[in-house]
């Protein structure tokens, strides 16, 4: 079973019981992973920004 984080409601949803996927982040293997979706996304974005700086020769 997959879990999703609903960015509109802040709720965790499961496959088969979800709103439109337009408002969901995932899928995640566990409910805890889905609950951490925003933090995971933030950390990944920061890492990618650092990689972009290195690629662009800004560091």
DSSP file (Angstrom, degrees, kcal/mol; ACC not computed):
  #  RESIDUE AA STRUCTURE BP1 BP2  ACC     N-H-->O    O-->H-N    N-H-->O    O-->H-N    TCO  KAPPA ALPHA  PHI   PSI    X-CA   Y-CA   Z-CA
    1    1 A X              0   0    0      0, 0.0     2,-0.3     0, 0.0    13,-0.0   0.000 360.0 360.0 360.0 140.9    0.0    0.0    0.0
    2    2 A X        -     0   0    0     25,-0.0    13,-1.9    24,-0.0     2,-0.3  -0.764 360.0-147.3-105.4 151.8    1.2    3.5   -0.8
    3    3 A X  E     -AB  14  28A   0     25,-2.6    25,-2.5    -2,-0.3    24,-0.5  -0.887  10.6-163.5-118.4 149.9    0.8    6.6    1.2
    4    4 A X  E     -AB  13  26A   0      9,-2.8     9,-2.8    -2,-0.3     2,-0.6  -0.954  16.3-134.3-132.8 148.1    0.4   10.2    0.0
    5    5 A X  E     -AB  12  25A   0     20,-2.6    20,-2.5    -2,-0.3     2,-0.7  -0.930  18.3-144.8-103.8 123.0    0.6   13.6    1.6
    6    6 A X  E  >  - B   0  24A   0      5,-2.9     4,-2.8    -2,-0.6     5,-0.3  -0.786   7.3-163.5 -89.3 112.2   -2.2   16.0    0.7
    7    7 A X  T  4 S+     0   0    0     16,-2.5    -1,-0.2    -2,-0.7    17,-0.1   0.728  86.4  52.8 -71.3 -21.3   -0.7   19.5    0.5
    8    8 A X  T  4 S+     0   0    0     15,-0.5    -1,-0.2     1,-0.1    16,-0.1   0.904 125.4  20.1 -78.0 -43.3   -4.2   21.1    0.7
    9    9 A X  T  4 S-     0   0    0     14,-0.2    -2,-0.2     2,-0.1    -1,-0.1   0.655  92.6-128.7-102.8 -18.4   -5.4   19.4    3.8
   10   10 A X     <  +     0   0    0     -4,-2.8     2,-0.2     1,-0.3    -3,-0.1   0.569  64.9 134.3  77.4   8.5   -2.2   18.3    5.5
   11   11 A X        -     0   0    0     -5,-0.3    -5,-2.9    -6,-0.0     2,-0.5  -0.532  58.4-123.1 -90.9 157.4   -3.7   14.8    5.7
   12   12 A X  E     -A    5   0A   0     -7,-0.2     2,-0.3    -2,-0.2    -7,-0.2  -0.856  32.4-168.6 -95.2 132.8   -2.1   11.5    4.9
   13   13 A X  E     -A    4   0A   0     -9,-2.8    -9,-2.8    -2,-0.5     2,-0.3  -0.864  10.4-139.3-122.5 156.9   -4.0    9.4    2.4
   14   14 A X  E >   -A    3   0A   0      3,-0.5     3,-2.5    -2,-0.3   -11,-0.2  -0.815  37.9 -81.4-113.8 154.8   -3.8    5.8    1.2
   15   15 A X  T 3  S+     0   0    0    -13,-1.9    -1,-0.1    -2,-0.3   -11,-0.0  -0.213 118.7  23.8 -49.5 139.9   -4.1    4.3   -2.3
   16   16 A X  T 3  S+     0   0    0     -3,-0.0    -1,-0.3     1,-0.0    -3,-0.0   0.254 118.2  65.3  85.8 -12.9   -7.7    3.9   -3.2
   17   17 A X  S <  S+     0   0    0     -3,-2.5    -3,-0.5     2,-0.0     2,-0.3  -0.333  77.7 118.5-135.5  51.7   -8.8    6.6   -0.8
   18   18 A X        -     0   0    0     -5,-0.1     3,-0.1     1,-0.1     2,-0.1  -0.833  56.9-127.2-121.6 156.3   -7.3    9.7   -2.2
   19   19 A X        -     0   0    0     -2,-0.3    -1,-0.1     1,-0.2     5,-0.1  -0.150  69.5 -43.1 -77.0-173.5   -8.4   13.0   -3.6
   20   20 A X    >   -     0   0    0      1,-0.2     3,-1.7     2,-0.1    -1,-0.2  -0.269  55.3-126.1 -52.4 136.9   -7.1   14.1   -7.0
   21   21 A X  G >  S+     0   0    0      1,-0.3     3,-1.4     2,-0.2    -1,-0.2   0.592  99.8  85.0 -66.1  -8.7   -3.4   13.4   -7.4
   22   22 A X  G 3  S+     0   0    0      1,-0.3    -1,-0.3     3,-0.0    -2,-0.1   0.766  96.0  40.2 -61.6 -24.8   -3.0   17.1   -8.3
   23   23 A X  G <  S+     0   0    0     -3,-1.7   -16,-2.5     2,-0.0   -15,-0.5   0.218 101.9  93.8-109.2  12.5   -2.8   17.9   -4.6
   24   24 A X  E <   -B    6   0A   0     -3,-1.4     2,-0.4   -18,-0.2   -18,-0.2  -0.836  54.2-155.8-115.2 146.0   -0.7   14.9   -3.4
   25   25 A X  E     -B    5   0A   0    -20,-2.5   -20,-2.6    -2,-0.4     2,-0.3  -0.949  52.8 -12.9-110.3 136.8    3.0   14.3   -2.9
   26   26 A X  E     -B    4   0A   0     -2,-0.4     2,-0.1     1,-0.2   -22,-0.1  -0.899  42.7-117.7 140.9-169.2    4.1   10.7   -3.1
   27   27 A X  E     -     0   0A   0    -24,-0.5     2,-0.3    -2,-0.3    -1,-0.2   0.347  49.2-179.5 -85.3 156.5    3.8    7.8   -3.2
   28   28 A X  E     -B    3   0A   0    -25,-2.5   -25,-2.6    -3,-0.2     6,-0.0  -0.916  31.7-134.0-121.9 150.4    5.6    6.9    0.0
   29   29 A X  S    S+     0   0    0     -2,-0.3     2,-0.3   -27,-0.2    -1,-0.1   0.797  87.9  30.7 -74.6 -29.5    6.2    3.4    1.4
   30   30 A X  S  > S-     0   0    0      1,-0.1     4,-1.8   -27,-0.1   -27,-0.1  -0.874  76.8-119.9-129.9 161.8    5.1    4.3    5.0
   31   31 A X  H  > S+     0   0    0     -2,-0.3     4,-2.4     1,-0.2     5,-0.1   0.876 114.9  55.6 -65.0 -37.9    2.8    6.7    6.7
   32   32 A X  H  > S+     0   0    0      2,-0.2     4,-1.3     1,-0.2    -1,-0.2   0.896 105.8  50.9 -63.0 -40.4    5.8    8.3    8.5
   33   33 A X  H  4 S+     0   0    0      1,-0.2     3,-0.3     2,-0.2    -1,-0.2   0.909 111.1  48.6 -62.8 -41.5    7.5    9.0    5.2
   34   34 A X  H >< S+     0   0    0     -4,-1.8     3,-1.6     1,-0.2     4,-0.2   0.894 107.4  55.2 -64.4 -39.9    4.4   10.7    3.9
   35   35 A X  H 3< S+     0   0    0     -4,-2.4     3,-0.3     1,-0.3    -1,-0.2   0.801 109.1  48.5 -63.0 -28.8    4.1   12.7    7.0
   36   36 A X  T 3X S+     0   0    0     -4,-1.3     4,-2.8    -3,-0.3    -1,-0.3   0.219  78.4 114.9 -93.7  13.5    7.7   14.0    6.4
   37   37 A X  H <> S+     0   0    0     -3,-1.6     4,-2.5     1,-0.2    -1,-0.2   0.875  74.9  46.9 -55.8 -45.7    7.0   14.9    2.8
   38   38 A X  H  > S+     0   0    0     -3,-0.3     4,-2.4    -4,-0.2    -1,-0.2   0.912 114.7  46.2 -66.8 -41.6    7.4   18.6    3.1
   39   39 A X  H  > S+     0   0    0      2,-0.2     4,-2.5     1,-0.2    -2,-0.2   0.905 112.9  50.5 -66.5 -41.1   10.7   18.3    5.0
   40   40 A X  H  X S+     0   0    0     -4,-2.8     4,-2.3     1,-0.2    -2,-0.2   0.918 111.6  48.4 -61.5 -43.5   12.0   15.7    2.6
   41   41 A X  H  X S+     0   0    0     -4,-2.5     4,-2.5    -5,-0.2    -2,-0.2   0.912 110.7  50.5 -63.0 -44.0   11.2   18.0   -0.3
   42   42 A X  H  X S+     0   0    0     -4,-2.4     4,-2.2     1,-0.2    -2,-0.2   0.922 111.5  47.9 -60.5 -45.6   12.8   21.0    1.4
   43   43 A X  H  X S+     0   0    0     -4,-2.5     4,-2.2     1,-0.2    -1,-0.2   0.900 112.5  48.6 -64.4 -41.6   16.0   19.0    2.0
   44   44 A X  H  X S+     0   0    0     -4,-2.3     4,-2.6     2,-0.2    -1,-0.2   0.910 110.1  51.6 -65.8 -41.4   16.2   17.7   -1.5
   45   45 A X  H  X S+     0   0    0     -4,-2.5     4,-2.5     2,-0.2    -2,-0.2   0.912 109.7  49.9 -61.6 -42.4   15.6   21.2   -3.0
   46   46 A X  H  X S+     0   0    0     -4,-2.2     4,-2.0     2,-0.2    -1,-0.2   0.917 111.4  48.8 -62.1 -43.1   18.5   22.6   -0.9
   47   47 A X  H  X S+     0   0    0     -4,-2.2     4,-2.2     1,-0.2    -2,-0.2   0.909 112.2  48.4 -63.5 -42.0   20.8   19.8   -2.0
   48   48 A X  H  X S+     0   0    0     -4,-2.6     4,-2.5     2,-0.2    -1,-0.2   0.877 108.3  54.4 -67.0 -37.0   19.8   20.3   -5.6
   49   49 A X  H  X S+     0   0    0     -4,-2.5     4,-2.2     2,-0.2    -1,-0.2   0.910 108.9  48.7 -61.4 -41.6   20.4   24.1   -5.3
   50   50 A X  H  X S+     0   0    0     -4,-2.0     4,-2.1     2,-0.2    -2,-0.2   0.906 110.7  50.4 -64.2 -41.8   23.9   23.3   -4.0
   51   51 A X  H  X S+     0   0    0     -4,-2.2     4,-2.5     1,-0.2    -2,-0.2   0.899 109.1  52.1 -62.4 -40.0   24.6   21.0   -6.9
   52   52 A X  H  X S+     0   0    0     -4,-2.5     4,-2.7     2,-0.2    -2,-0.2   0.909 107.0  52.5 -62.4 -42.3   23.4   23.7   -9.3
   53   53 A X  H  <>S+     0   0    0     -4,-2.2     5,-3.0     1,-0.2     6,-0.6   0.923 111.5  46.3 -59.6 -44.1   25.8   26.2   -7.7
   54   54 A X  H ><5S+     0   0    0     -4,-2.1     3,-1.0     3,-0.2    -2,-0.2   0.911 112.6  50.3 -64.7 -42.0   28.7   23.8   -8.2
   55   55 A X  H 3<5S+     0   0    0     -4,-2.5    -2,-0.2     1,-0.3    -1,-0.2   0.888 112.1  47.4 -62.5 -39.8   27.6   23.1  -11.8
   56   56 A X  T 3<5S-     0   0    0     -4,-2.7    -1,-0.3    -5,-0.2    -2,-0.2   0.473 115.7-116.4 -81.9  -2.2   27.4   26.8  -12.6
   57   57 A X  T < 5S+     0   0    0     -3,-1.0    -3,-0.2    -4,-0.4    -2,-0.1   0.752  74.3 132.9  74.2  25.6   30.8   27.4  -11.0
   58   58 A X      <       0   0    0     -5,-3.0    -4,-0.2     1,-0.2    -5,-0.1   0.541 360.0 360.0 -85.2  -6.8   29.5   29.6   -8.2
   59   59 A X              0   0    0     -6,-0.6    -1,-0.2    -5,-0.1    -5,-0.1   0.381 360.0 360.0-115.4 360.0   31.4   27.7   -5.5
